[in-house]
Amino acid sequence: MAGFSGNIQYNQYMSQSHQKAEPLGERIARLRTQRHWTQSDLAERLAASRVAISHFEAGLASPSERTIVLMAG
């Protein structure tokens, strides 16, 4: 039976490893909302504009390296 259990674990691993990566903008939005921050709150913390945060989340712009470092915190 141990081999059967191992096959289940392997199959779970394989199905997880083939999942698509979450787009950066979606990840920014998800983490921001988990913290109950508005786009303006995040913009203030990053010294960026609310429009810039909106563009990051919509995938219309990419944050600079500096901004990514600040978000990583």
FENWOSUL-V93820 format. One record per backbone hydrogen bond with DSSP energy under -0.5 kcal/mol. NH is the residue of the N-H (numbers start at 1). CO is the residue of the C=O. Records with the same first field share a line. If there is no record, write none. Layout:
NH = CO / CO
This chain:
5 = 1
6 = 2
7 = 3
8 = 4
9 = 5
10 = 6
11 = 7
12 = 8
13 = 9
14 = 10
15 = 11
16 = 12
17 = 13
18 = 14
19 = 16
27 = 23
28 = 24
29 = 25
30 = 26
31 = 27
32 = 28
33 = 29
34 = 30
35 = 31 / 32
36 = 33
37 = 32
42 = 38
43 = 39
44 = 40
45 = 41
46 = 42
47 = 43 / 44
48 = 43
53 = 49
54 = 50
55 = 51
56 = 52
57 = 53
58 = 54
59 = 55 / 56
60 = 55
61 = 55
68 = 64
69 = 65
70 = 66
71 = 67
72 = 68
73 = 69
